[in-house]
Amino acid sequence: MAEFDVIIVGGGVSGGLTAAAYLQKAGAKCVVIEKRHDLGCFDPGYEIWPETNVYPHANIYLGGMSPYWEDLELEKYGLRNLNSPVIYGVIGTDGKCLWHYLDPKKTYESCKKFSEKDAKKLQFFWETVIKVGKEFQKLICYQPPNPEYVDKLFELTAAPFGLDGDTIRTMNGIQLLEETFESDYARASLSHLAIGNYFGDFVSEGIGATSVAANNMAWSSSILRGGNHHLVHALQRLFLSYGGVVLRSSPVEKVIIKDGKAVGVRLSEDAVYPEKEIYAKKAVILDLQAPASLKLIGEDIVKQVSPELWAKMKFWKSGMKSSCLALITVKGRIPWKADEVEPVSKVAHLRYMFSSWDDIKEYYYRIKNHDSRAVFEGWYHELVNNVIDPTTISPEGYMTVRCDLHVPAMVQGNGMEWWDENRKKIIDECFKEKLEIIAPGIKNKIYEIHLETPYDIWRENPIGMPTHIVGGDFTDDQWYLGRMPYKMPIDGLYCCNSVWPCPASWGATGYIVASVVAADLGIRKQPWWVHEPTDYFFKNIQRDTYQM
Ligand SMILES: Cc1cc2nc3c(=O)[nH]c(=O)nc-3n(C[C@H](O)[C@H](O)[C@H](O)COP(=O)(O)OP(=O)(O)OC[C@H]3O[C@@H](n4cnc5c(N)ncnc54)[C@H](O)[C@@H]3O)c2cc1C
């Protein structure tokens, strides 16, 4: 009989794989059971050219500040962090640009052409983020949500704006940005991440304002050498080197519960692993979204232990916001207009395009209302991953830019087929034409375009809901305390998906579930499991930052 201490169902990079790496290193005997042929493939990668891979789900690396770098000694397992001197920037259709630098004084310099007052506020914003970033990340991203922390959460997110917690909790994102800044550029530059809804609805009272702050406070300017998907390889290498077991192409169809305790899982008939029942002496962790977890546990069982939790999982809400991506490979360099304005543009791997602040506001409401104009008239962000690391994502002599447009997952009055019917129009109007405005001549240099609509993303990963790319966005009742619990009300059962905070390459959800399980197993105190967020990043900032 196959038996482990801990079974992890789903090897996603944020939840399952990160948790497995921590727990195995802490001495628990773990197995990761994954339905697909590989781990960490929320969305599959493609070989666009021989030996040239792109991973649409892993373009923006968020783990630069994570404690996993030192806890898990990831450099030893082949992972290497690289920073651009620029965190991100906004490019206007008028050809101007505002860059946010790792050095707050340089952000001031870049902003002062738009407004001296805004420039001072942005410099203060980043100086404060550097001061309170560790406390913020520890509290909000690397511990389970706790009602005791809510006041502190407001206080910390208010600090970079020079506000107090009571004031920020009355504001939405638009009010916060309009009251803080006077220029379109400064407002736009701090809004783009919040529009993506990674920490709650931009226009919701309190949530919207804290979301603007939190999105930016959790950000670094890192990418990984060789491509961001190397995080999956490094975690996997570590997990296997400590004796962990990975079963691929093995869908789990049921959690086995005996006498009120989760004791194992049953694999589907299609699983390639021959034994169909696998047992866990201590814990089962599910890295699946709430409705999928409910199916595996069994509705009757959850209803019996907690009718409220059953209802939440069964009718799991979504704001129905998603992404539409285009991977565009061009011959030679991308002819950014911004390169002529500020040379640092050449090494800025993350940039956002916008037309005006009023358009941004309208765009956000159009997404919320599932209006097709959000797709065709929206603004989008794009990323060139290989500007500071020539080893990634583009064949020699070419460059691949990932363009990502936030969109409604479904356009009102239409089914998901709408996305298939409009593919050509989307490529032409949303991506080629828009890109041409800020990179004149790009249209004639395009070698290949790979489009991924929300429908494609959902088809690739049907356990996800047809919605947000980080796995269901945060409706107001799902903010902070309102998500799934890490520890389920069934003995031995834990979750690391549909939890707070958002899953992504920073592995926060895996880190937290591993801490909770390890504490229950009495193995949390490890001499190596002591590092704090932001330390690794700032310790190595000189070494890792690209020198112009
Ligand atoms: C298009 C796109 C772009 C993105 N861009 C970025 C980005 O730039 N930066 C970033 O940090 N994040 C990005 N993300 C988000 C990031 O990829 C996800 O947040 C992350 O991969 C989620 O990891 P997870 O562990 O929470 O969940 P998942 O990756 O969903 O892991 C769950 C795993 O469970 C497996 N599974 C499902 N059912 C079963 C079953 N019955 N039995 C066994 N296994 C099962 C699934 O196959 C999957 O591997 C993007 C996502 C998408 C789709």
The ligand as an SDF file (V2000), in Angstrom:
LIG
                    3D

 53 58  0  0  0  0  0  0  0  0999 V2000
   -2.4170   33.3510  -18.9660 C   0  0  0  0  0  0  0  0  0  0  0  0
   -1.8560   33.4400  -17.5960 C   0  0  0  0  0  0  0  0  0  0  0  0
   -0.8760   34.3850  -17.3050 C   0  0  0  0  0  0  0  0  0  0  0  0
   -0.3350   34.4640  -16.0240 C   0  0  0  0  0  0  0  0  0  0  0  0
    0.6930   35.3150  -15.7840 N   0  0  0  0  0  0  0  0  0  0  0  0
    1.3280   35.2780  -14.6020 C   0  0  0  0  0  0  0  0  0  0  0  0
    2.5060   36.0210  -14.3950 C   0  0  0  0  0  0  0  0  0  0  0  0
    2.9800   36.6950  -15.3020 O   0  0  0  0  0  0  0  0  0  0  0  0
    3.1040   35.9540  -13.1680 N   0  0  0  0  0  0  0  0  0  0  0  0
    2.6220   35.1850  -12.1470 C   0  0  0  0  0  0  0  0  0  0  0  0
    3.2150   35.1480  -11.0720 O   0  0  0  0  0  0  0  0  0  0  0  0
    1.5020   34.4670  -12.3270 N   0  0  0  0  0  0  0  0  0  0  0  0
    0.8630   34.4900  -13.5290 C   0  0  0  0  0  0  0  0  0  0  0  0
   -0.2500   33.7330  -13.7360 N   0  0  0  0  0  0  0  0  0  0  0  0
   -0.8270   33.0460  -12.5960 C   0  0  0  0  0  0  0  0  0  0  0  0
   -0.0680   31.8260  -12.1710 C   0  0  0  0  0  0  0  0  0  0  0  0
    0.2430   31.0310  -13.2830 O   0  0  0  0  0  0  0  0  0  0  0  0
   -0.9690   31.0800  -11.2150 C   0  0  0  0  0  0  0  0  0  0  0  0
   -1.3380   31.9430  -10.1720 O   0  0  0  0  0  0  0  0  0  0  0  0
   -0.2860   29.8820  -10.6030 C   0  0  0  0  0  0  0  0  0  0  0  0
    0.2280   29.0390  -11.5810 O   0  0  0  0  0  0  0  0  0  0  0  0
   -1.3130   29.1560   -9.7910 C   0  0  0  0  0  0  0  0  0  0  0  0
   -0.6960   28.1430   -9.0820 O   0  0  0  0  0  0  0  0  0  0  0  0
   -1.5430   27.3090   -8.0720 P   0  0  0  0  0  0  0  0  0  0  0  0
   -0.6200   26.4000   -7.3870 O   0  0  0  0  0  0  0  0  0  0  0  0
   -2.3420   28.2020   -7.1950 O   0  0  0  0  0  0  0  0  0  0  0  0
   -2.6670   26.5910   -8.9250 O   0  0  0  0  0  0  0  0  0  0  0  0
   -2.6660   25.7060  -10.2530 P   0  0  0  0  0  0  0  0  0  0  0  0
   -1.5290   26.0370  -11.1440 O   0  0  0  0  0  0  0  0  0  0  0  0
   -4.0460   25.8020  -10.8220 O   0  0  0  0  0  0  0  0  0  0  0  0
   -2.4090   24.2380   -9.6920 O   0  0  0  0  0  0  0  0  0  0  0  0
   -3.3880   23.2840   -9.5390 C   0  0  0  0  0  0  0  0  0  0  0  0
   -2.8700   21.9970  -10.1270 C   0  0  0  0  0  0  0  0  0  0  0  0
   -3.7780   20.9660   -9.8300 O   0  0  0  0  0  0  0  0  0  0  0  0
   -3.8550   20.0860  -10.9380 C   0  0  0  0  0  0  0  0  0  0  0  0
   -5.0970   19.3420  -10.8300 N   0  0  0  0  0  0  0  0  0  0  0  0
   -6.3450   19.7610  -11.1090 C   0  0  0  0  0  0  0  0  0  0  0  0
   -7.2510   18.8070  -10.8400 N   0  0  0  0  0  0  0  0  0  0  0  0
   -6.5590   17.7380  -10.3750 C   0  0  0  0  0  0  0  0  0  0  0  0
   -6.9310   16.4500   -9.9280 C   0  0  0  0  0  0  0  0  0  0  0  0
   -8.1930   16.0580   -9.9020 N   0  0  0  0  0  0  0  0  0  0  0  0
   -5.9430   15.6150   -9.5430 N   0  0  0  0  0  0  0  0  0  0  0  0
   -4.6360   15.9950   -9.5580 C   0  0  0  0  0  0  0  0  0  0  0  0
   -4.2460   17.2120   -9.9600 N   0  0  0  0  0  0  0  0  0  0  0  0
   -5.1980   18.0820  -10.3610 C   0  0  0  0  0  0  0  0  0  0  0  0
   -3.8120   21.0460  -12.1220 C   0  0  0  0  0  0  0  0  0  0  0  0
   -3.4390   20.3730  -13.3010 O   0  0  0  0  0  0  0  0  0  0  0  0
   -2.7720   22.0660  -11.6500 C   0  0  0  0  0  0  0  0  0  0  0  0
   -1.4680   21.7070  -12.0320 O   0  0  0  0  0  0  0  0  0  0  0  0
   -0.8130   33.6170  -15.0060 C   0  0  0  0  0  0  0  0  0  0  0  0
   -1.8010   32.6720  -15.2970 C   0  0  0  0  0  0  0  0  0  0  0  0
   -2.3200   32.5790  -16.5740 C   0  0  0  0  0  0  0  0  0  0  0  0
   -3.3680   31.5520  -16.8720 C   0  0  0  0  0  0  0  0  0  0  0  0
  1  2  1  0
  2  3  1  0
  2 52  2  0
  3  4  2  0
  4  5  1  0
  4 50  1  0
  5  6  2  0
  6  7  1  0
  6 13  1  0
  7  8  2  0
  7  9  1  0
  9 10  1  0
 10 11  2  0
 10 12  1  0
 12 13  2  0
 13 14  1  0
 14 15  1  0
 14 50  1  0
 15 16  1  0
 16 17  1  0
 16 18  1  0
 18 19  1  0
 18 20  1  0
 20 21  1  0
 20 22  1  0
 22 23  1  0
 23 24  1  0
 24 25  2  0
 24 26  1  0
 24 27  1  0
 27 28  1  0
 28 29  2  0
 28 30  1  0
 28 31  1  0
 31 32  1  0
 32 33  1  0
 33 34  1  0
 33 48  1  0
 34 35  1  0
 35 36  1  0
 35 46  1  0
 36 37  1  0
 36 45  1  0
 37 38  2  0
 38 39  1  0
 39 40  1  0
 39 45  2  0
 40 41  1  0
 40 42  2  0
 42 43  1  0
 43 44  2  0
 44 45  1  0
 46 47  1  0
 46 48  1  0
 48 49  1  0
 50 51  2  0
 51 52  1  0
 52 53  1  0
M  END
$$$$
